[in-house]
Amino acid sequence: MNRFVSLLLTGLICLVAIGQFVQVITRYVLEIPVMGLEESLLYPTLWLYVLGAVNASRENTHIRANVLEIFLKPPSVHHSRHSG
């Protein structure tokens, strides 16, 4: 079950990211927006939130969005700061 949820979360996040990428390219580069794409991405985004909360509850952790922290600081800072 854990493997299924992990794969589903990965698939959902890829789907949302690809959908947003397509939306940006078609709207701002090609200047031909895809009607309804943002609204249709609402459903996988909601499931991503719900399943992410379930996964965090199962692992007894919090949902964190630390993308900038990962890219802007060296890894040694992460280990010393979060391991205690």
Contacts in CASP RR format, 6 or more apart in sequence:
PFRMAT RR
TARGET T0000
AUTHOR 0000-0000-0000
METHOD contacts of the structure
MODEL  1
MNRFVSLLLTGLICLVAIGQFVQVITRYVLEIPVMGLEESLLYPTLWLYV
LGAVNASRENTHIRANVLEIFLKPPSVHHSRHSG
2 58 0 8 1.000
5 51 0 8 1.000
5 54 0 8 1.000
5 55 0 8 1.000
6 55 0 8 1.000
8 51 0 8 1.000
9 48 0 8 1.000
9 51 0 8 1.000
9 52 0 8 1.000
9 55 0 8 1.000
12 44 0 8 1.000
12 45 0 8 1.000
12 47 0 8 1.000
12 48 0 8 1.000
12 51 0 8 1.000
13 48 0 8 1.000
15 41 0 8 1.000
15 44 0 8 1.000
16 41 0 8 1.000
16 44 0 8 1.000
16 45 0 8 1.000
16 48 0 8 1.000
19 37 0 8 1.000
19 41 0 8 1.000
20 41 0 8 1.000
22 34 0 8 1.000
22 37 0 8 1.000
23 33 0 8 1.000
23 34 0 8 1.000
23 37 0 8 1.000
23 38 0 8 1.000
23 41 0 8 1.000
26 32 0 8 1.000
26 33 0 8 1.000
26 34 0 8 1.000
26 37 0 8 1.000
27 33 0 8 1.000
27 34 0 8 1.000
52 63 0 8 1.000
53 63 0 8 1.000
56 62 0 8 1.000
56 63 0 8 1.000
69 78 0 8 1.000
70 78 0 8 1.000
END
